[in-house]
């Protein structure tokens, strides 16, 4: 087992990816190569940067965690666009927004623990 697989933040990010795939599966087909792909890539990027960062030095790992947190922010921007376009309900927005807020804070806490 790789050490990143034990990290709670990694496991939470994996769950988020699954939820993003489920949510975007019901979005309009014309968004397939636009907003859907962008949202999925951003969500996957959170996970991948956490995983890759664990193979690096602490300094580099902190940088990869910054990239992961940036991808969280990108997901929030996509959520705002999706809400405006009517692809998600206010309730879905709230659930996903809260999840992103928690995940970004957890990533920040992990980064802080690496000093």
C-alpha positions as CSV (number, residue, x, y, z in Angstrom):
1,X,0.0,0.0,0.0
2,X,1.3,3.5,-0.9
3,X,1.3,5.9,2.0
4,X,-1.0,8.4,0.4
5,X,-3.8,5.8,0.4
6,X,-4.0,6.0,4.2
7,X,-4.5,9.8,4.1
8,X,-8.0,10.8,5.1
9,X,-7.8,13.8,2.7
10,X,-7.0,11.4,-0.2
11,X,-9.9,9.2,0.7
12,X,-12.3,12.2,0.9
13,X,-11.0,13.5,-2.4
14,X,-11.7,10.0,-4.0
15,X,-15.3,10.1,-2.7
16,X,-15.7,13.6,-4.2
17,X,-14.5,12.4,-7.6
18,X,-17.2,9.6,-7.5
19,X,-19.9,12.2,-6.6
20,X,-18.7,14.5,-9.4
21,X,-19.0,11.7,-12.0
22,X,-22.5,10.8,-10.8
23,X,-23.6,14.5,-10.8
24,X,-22.3,15.4,-14.2
25,X,-23.7,12.2,-15.8
26,X,-27.1,13.9,-15.9
27,X,-25.9,17.3,-17.3
28,X,-26.7,18.2,-20.9
29,X,-24.7,16.3,-23.5
30,X,-23.5,19.6,-25.1
31,X,-21.4,20.1,-22.0
32,X,-19.6,16.8,-22.5
33,X,-16.4,18.5,-23.8
34,X,-16.8,21.7,-21.8
35,X,-18.0,22.0,-18.2
36,X,-18.3,18.3,-17.6
37,X,-14.8,17.5,-18.6
38,X,-13.4,20.5,-16.8
39,X,-15.2,19.6,-13.5
40,X,-14.1,16.0,-13.7
41,X,-10.5,17.0,-14.5
42,X,-10.4,19.4,-11.6
43,X,-11.8,16.9,-9.2
44,X,-9.4,14.2,-10.4
45,X,-6.5,16.7,-10.1
46,X,-7.2,17.1,-6.4
47,X,-6.6,13.3,-5.9
48,X,-3.6,13.1,-8.3
49,X,-1.7,16.0,-6.8
50,X,-2.1,14.5,-3.3
51,X,-0.8,11.2,-4.5
52,X,2.1,12.5,-6.5
53,X,3.1,14.9,-3.7
54,X,3.6,12.1,-1.2
55,X,6.5,10.8,-3.4
56,X,8.4,14.1,-3.1
57,X,10.2,16.1,-0.5
58,X,8.2,17.9,2.2
59,X,8.7,21.2,0.3
60,X,7.5,19.7,-2.9
61,X,4.6,18.0,-1.2
62,X,3.5,21.4,0.1
63,X,3.5,22.7,-3.5
64,X,1.4,19.7,-4.7
65,X,-1.0,20.4,-1.9
66,X,-1.3,24.0,-3.1
67,X,-2.2,22.6,-6.5
68,X,-4.8,20.3,-5.0
69,X,-6.3,23.2,-3.1
70,X,-6.3,25.3,-6.3
71,X,-8.3,22.5,-8.0
72,X,-10.8,22.7,-5.1
73,X,-11.3,26.4,-6.0
74,X,-11.7,25.5,-9.6
75,X,-14.5,23.0,-8.7
76,X,-16.2,25.8,-6.7
77,X,-16.2,28.0,-9.8
78,X,-17.6,25.2,-11.9
79,X,-20.3,24.7,-9.3
80,X,-21.3,28.4,-9.5
81,X,-21.5,28.1,-13.3
82,X,-23.6,25.0,-13.1
83,X,-25.9,26.6,-10.7
84,X,-26.3,29.6,-12.8
85,X,-27.0,27.4,-15.9
86,X,-29.6,25.4,-14.0
87,X,-27.6,22.1,-14.1
88,X,-27.7,21.7,-10.4
89,X,-30.2,22.6,-7.7
90,X,-29.5,24.9,-4.8
91,X,-29.4,21.9,-2.5
92,X,-26.8,20.1,-4.7
93,X,-24.8,23.3,-4.9
94,X,-24.8,23.6,-1.1
95,X,-23.8,20.0,-0.5
96,X,-20.9,20.1,-3.0
97,X,-19.8,23.6,-1.9
98,X,-19.6,22.4,1.7
99,X,-17.7,19.4,0.7
100,X,-15.2,21.5,-1.2
101,X,-14.8,23.9,1.7
102,X,-14.1,21.0,4.1
103,X,-11.7,19.4,1.6
104,X,-9.8,22.7,1.0
105,X,-9.5,23.2,4.8
106,X,-8.2,19.7,5.3
107,X,-5.6,20.1,2.6
108,X,-4.5,23.4,4.2
109,X,-4.2,21.6,7.6
110,X,-2.1,18.8,6.1
111,X,0.1,21.4,4.5
112,X,0.5,23.2,7.8
113,X,1.5,19.9,9.5
114,X,4.4,19.5,7.1
115,X,6.4,22.5,8.5
